[in-house]
């Protein structure tokens, strides 16, 4: 965001709360929702108060523009303040990881530790537009079930797992099917979502951090490591073997072990620490 740009107006995010202990916030990726992390959160709920957050324009949270990371960070800051969450740990995957990094680099005093899952603080060239265009092109009034929409999407999105993930955003209402996410705004905001705020260049966050990347993923490459270390000098980088961009889905037990080790070693392991 340019230096003289106004601070984005925050919205009140929807979240699900599980467990007791220090606050641990889970931030999902693009076209996801907080419930994507429910399995991991349940495993940590005996030690942490887990907040499964829906970011703006996703899940049950409000629809609002702009869609960039400064706006997402403003929403998260409001959430931390209104819920009085001090010493918070942010865990963000993909888009959620960029939102978490933005809040940390902006200097949020309520943040205790940062966990970023398979994303780097860089701009990406990703062909997300065709996928969004395919979703926007569907006239949902023509379909009566998730199965019918699934069949209509198959040509544009042939990968079954990806199509299943996208269809988690479909919900039935009294007036028919609708998308839970704000597809038009997300389509307009793709440059900001695939990018990373230029205004954060030169900032540093010194706190404990973990960057967890999948061995088979191309999102955090070796060439990104120097930039991660420059912006987050206190972070460690862990590569999860035989995992792709969604390690929490592909390797949940291994992902949980890495998270627990980091939280324990950095003294953020929760209420059952010995």
C-alpha positions as CSV (number, residue, x, y, z in Angstrom):
1,X,0.0,0.0,0.0
2,X,1.4,3.4,-0.9
3,X,2.6,5.5,2.1
4,X,-0.4,7.9,2.0
5,X,-3.1,5.3,1.5
6,X,-5.8,5.2,4.1
7,X,-5.8,2.2,6.5
8,X,-8.3,-0.3,5.3
9,X,-11.6,-0.4,7.3
10,X,-11.5,-3.7,9.2
11,X,-14.4,-6.1,9.4
12,X,-15.4,-8.4,12.2
13,X,-14.3,-11.9,11.3
14,X,-16.2,-15.0,12.0
15,X,-14.4,-17.8,13.9
16,X,-14.9,-21.1,15.7
17,X,-13.2,-21.5,19.1
18,X,-12.0,-24.8,20.5
19,X,-10.0,-25.7,23.6
20,X,-8.3,-23.8,26.4
21,X,-4.9,-22.2,26.8
22,X,-2.9,-19.6,24.9
23,X,-4.5,-18.2,21.8
24,X,-3.6,-20.0,18.5
25,X,-5.3,-18.6,15.4
26,X,-5.6,-20.7,12.2
27,X,-5.7,-18.8,8.9
28,X,-6.8,-20.7,5.8
29,X,-5.7,-20.4,2.2
30,X,-7.4,-19.0,-0.9
31,X,-11.0,-20.2,-1.3
32,X,-10.8,-22.1,2.0
33,X,-12.2,-21.5,5.5
34,X,-11.3,-21.9,9.1
35,X,-12.7,-25.4,9.2
36,X,-10.0,-26.6,6.9
37,X,-7.8,-26.8,10.0
38,X,-10.3,-28.3,12.3
39,X,-8.5,-31.7,12.6
40,X,-5.2,-30.1,13.6
41,X,-7.0,-27.7,16.0
42,X,-8.8,-30.5,17.7
43,X,-5.4,-32.3,18.4
44,X,-4.1,-29.1,20.0
45,X,-7.2,-28.0,21.8
46,X,-6.0,-29.5,25.1
47,X,-3.2,-27.0,25.2
48,X,-4.5,-24.0,23.2
49,X,-7.5,-21.9,22.6
50,X,-7.7,-22.5,18.9
51,X,-9.5,-20.0,16.8
52,X,-10.5,-21.2,13.3
53,X,-10.8,-17.9,11.5
54,X,-12.7,-17.2,8.2
55,X,-10.8,-14.4,6.5
56,X,-12.7,-11.6,4.7
57,X,-14.7,-12.7,1.6
58,X,-14.4,-16.4,2.7
59,X,-16.5,-18.7,4.8
60,X,-19.0,-16.9,7.0
61,X,-17.1,-13.7,7.4
62,X,-18.2,-10.4,5.8
63,X,-17.7,-9.6,2.2
64,X,-15.7,-6.5,1.8
65,X,-13.1,-4.8,-0.5
66,X,-10.2,-4.4,-0.8
67,X,-9.0,-8.0,-0.8
68,X,-5.3,-7.4,-0.1
69,X,-3.1,-8.3,2.8
70,X,-3.2,-4.9,4.5
71,X,-7.0,-5.3,4.8
72,X,-6.7,-8.9,6.1
73,X,-4.1,-7.8,8.6
74,X,-6.4,-4.9,9.8
75,X,-9.2,-7.5,10.3
76,X,-6.9,-9.7,12.3
77,X,-5.7,-6.8,14.4
78,X,-9.4,-6.0,15.2
79,X,-10.0,-9.6,16.1
80,X,-7.1,-9.7,18.5
81,X,-8.1,-6.5,20.1
82,X,-11.8,-7.2,20.5
83,X,-11.2,-10.7,21.9
84,X,-8.3,-9.4,24.0
85,X,-5.9,-12.1,22.7
86,X,-2.4,-11.3,24.0
87,X,0.5,-13.5,23.3
88,X,-1.2,-14.9,20.2
89,X,0.3,-17.5,17.9
90,X,-0.7,-17.1,14.2
91,X,-0.7,-20.1,11.9
92,X,-1.4,-19.3,8.3
93,X,-1.5,-21.5,5.2
94,X,-0.9,-20.0,1.8
95,X,-2.9,-16.8,1.5
96,X,-3.5,-17.0,5.3
97,X,0.3,-17.2,5.7
98,X,0.8,-14.0,3.8
99,X,-1.9,-12.3,6.0
100,X,-0.1,-13.5,9.1
101,X,3.3,-12.3,7.8
102,X,1.8,-8.9,7.0
103,X,0.5,-8.5,10.5
104,X,3.8,-9.5,12.0
105,X,5.8,-7.2,9.8
106,X,3.4,-4.3,10.6
107,X,4.5,-4.7,14.2
108,X,1.5,-6.2,16.0
109,X,2.3,-6.2,19.8
110,X,-0.1,-9.0,20.5
111,X,1.7,-11.5,18.4
112,X,3.9,-14.0,20.2
113,X,4.9,-16.5,17.4
114,X,4.4,-17.0,13.7
115,X,3.8,-20.3,11.8
116,X,3.7,-20.0,8.0
117,X,2.7,-23.1,6.0
118,X,3.9,-23.5,2.4
119,X,4.1,-19.9,1.3
120,X,6.8,-17.2,1.0
121,X,6.7,-13.4,1.3
122,X,7.0,-13.0,-2.5
123,X,4.7,-12.4,-5.5
124,X,3.7,-15.4,-7.5
125,X,2.7,-16.0,-11.1
126,X,-0.2,-18.4,-10.6
127,X,-3.0,-19.2,-13.1
128,X,-5.9,-18.8,-10.6
129,X,-8.0,-16.6,-13.0
130,X,-9.3,-19.5,-15.2
131,X,-10.4,-21.4,-12.1
132,X,-12.3,-18.4,-10.7
133,X,-13.8,-17.7,-14.1
134,X,-15.1,-21.2,-14.3
135,X,-16.8,-20.8,-11.0
136,X,-18.2,-17.4,-11.9
137,X,-19.5,-18.8,-15.2
138,X,-21.8,-21.3,-13.6
139,X,-25.4,-20.2,-13.4
140,X,-26.2,-21.8,-10.0
141,X,-29.9,-21.3,-10.6
142,X,-29.7,-24.2,-13.1
143,X,-28.5,-26.7,-10.6
144,X,-30.2,-28.4,-7.6
145,X,-27.4,-30.4,-6.0
146,X,-23.6,-30.4,-5.3
147,X,-23.3,-33.4,-7.6
148,X,-24.8,-31.5,-10.6
149,X,-22.4,-28.6,-10.0
150,X,-19.5,-31.0,-9.6
151,X,-20.3,-32.5,-13.0
152,X,-20.6,-29.1,-14.6
153,X,-17.1,-28.1,-13.3
154,X,-15.4,-31.3,-14.3
155,X,-14.2,-30.1,-17.7
156,X,-12.7,-26.8,-16.4
157,X,-11.4,-28.4,-13.1
158,X,-10.5,-32.0,-13.9
159,X,-8.6,-32.7,-10.7
160,X,-11.1,-34.4,-8.3
161,X,-9.4,-33.3,-5.1
162,X,-9.3,-29.6,-6.2
163,X,-12.9,-29.7,-7.4
164,X,-13.9,-31.2,-4.1
165,X,-12.1,-28.5,-2.2
166,X,-13.8,-25.7,-4.3
167,X,-17.2,-27.3,-3.8
168,X,-16.8,-26.9,0.0
169,X,-17.7,-23.3,-0.7
170,X,-21.1,-24.3,-2.1
171,X,-24.1,-24.1,0.2
172,X,-27.8,-24.6,-0.1
173,X,-30.2,-21.9,0.9
174,X,-33.9,-21.4,0.8
175,X,-33.4,-19.7,-2.5
176,X,-31.1,-22.3,-4.0
177,X,-27.4,-22.8,-4.2
178,X,-24.9,-20.1,-3.5
179,X,-21.1,-19.6,-3.1
180,X,-20.0,-18.8,0.5
181,X,-17.0,-16.9,-0.8
182,X,-17.1,-13.5,-2.6
183,X,-16.0,-14.7,-6.0
184,X,-16.3,-11.4,-7.9
185,X,-14.2,-9.5,-5.3
186,X,-11.6,-12.2,-5.2
187,X,-11.4,-12.2,-9.0
188,X,-10.8,-8.4,-9.0
189,X,-8.3,-8.7,-6.2
190,X,-6.2,-11.5,-7.7
191,X,-3.1,-9.3,-8.3
192,X,-3.1,-8.3,-4.6
193,X,-3.7,-11.9,-3.4
194,X,-0.9,-13.4,-5.5
195,X,1.4,-10.5,-4.6
196,X,2.9,-9.3,-1.4
197,X,2.7,-5.7,0.0
198,X,5.6,-3.6,-1.3
199,X,5.3,-1.3,1.7
200,X,6.7,-4.1,3.9
201,X,10.0,-4.1,2.1
202,X,12.8,-3.5,4.6
203,X,10.6,-4.5,7.6
204,X,11.7,-7.3,10.0
205,X,9.9,-9.4,12.6
206,X,12.3,-10.7,15.2
207,X,10.0,-13.2,17.0
208,X,10.0,-17.0,16.8
209,X,8.8,-18.3,13.6
210,X,8.3,-21.6,11.6
211,X,8.1,-21.9,7.9
212,X,6.8,-25.3,7.0
213,X,7.1,-26.3,3.3
214,X,6.1,-29.4,1.4
215,X,9.0,-31.2,-0.3
216,X,6.9,-31.6,-3.5
217,X,5.5,-28.0,-3.5
218,X,6.9,-25.2,-5.6
219,X,5.6,-22.4,-3.3
220,X,8.7,-22.1,-1.1
221,X,11.8,-22.7,-3.2
222,X,15.4,-22.5,-2.1
223,X,15.7,-19.1,-3.9
224,X,13.0,-17.8,-1.5
225,X,14.9,-18.7,1.7
226,X,17.2,-15.6,1.8
227,X,14.2,-13.3,1.7
228,X,12.5,-15.3,4.4
229,X,15.6,-15.1,6.6
230,X,15.9,-11.3,5.9
231,X,12.4,-10.5,6.9
232,X,12.0,-13.1,9.6
233,X,15.5,-13.6,11.2
234,X,14.1,-15.7,14.1
235,X,12.4,-18.2,11.8
236,X,13.4,-21.8,11.1
237,X,12.5,-23.5,7.9
238,X,11.3,-27.2,7.9
239,X,10.7,-29.3,4.8
240,X,8.1,-32.0,5.2
241,X,9.0,-35.1,3.1
242,X,6.6,-36.2,0.4
243,X,4.2,-33.4,1.0
244,X,2.8,-30.8,-1.4
245,X,1.1,-27.5,-0.9
246,X,-1.5,-28.9,1.6
247,X,0.7,-30.7,4.2
248,X,-2.1,-30.5,6.8
249,X,-4.3,-32.7,4.5
250,X,-1.6,-34.8,2.8
251,X,0.5,-35.5,6.0
252,X,-1.6,-34.5,9.0
253,X,0.2,-36.6,11.6
254,X,3.7,-35.4,10.4
255,X,2.4,-31.8,10.2
256,X,1.2,-32.0,13.8
257,X,4.5,-33.4,15.0
258,X,6.4,-30.5,13.4
259,X,4.0,-28.0,14.9
260,X,4.2,-29.5,18.4
261,X,8.0,-29.6,18.3
262,X,8.1,-25.9,17.3
263,X,5.6,-24.9,19.9
264,X,7.4,-26.8,22.6
265,X,10.9,-25.7,21.7
266,X,10.0,-22.0,21.5
267,X,8.2,-22.1,24.9
268,X,4.8,-21.6,23.2
269,X,3.6,-25.1,23.8
270,X,0.4,-24.3,25.7
271,X,-1.2,-25.1,29.1
272,X,0.1,-28.6,29.4
273,X,3.8,-27.8,29.1
274,X,6.0,-29.3,31.7
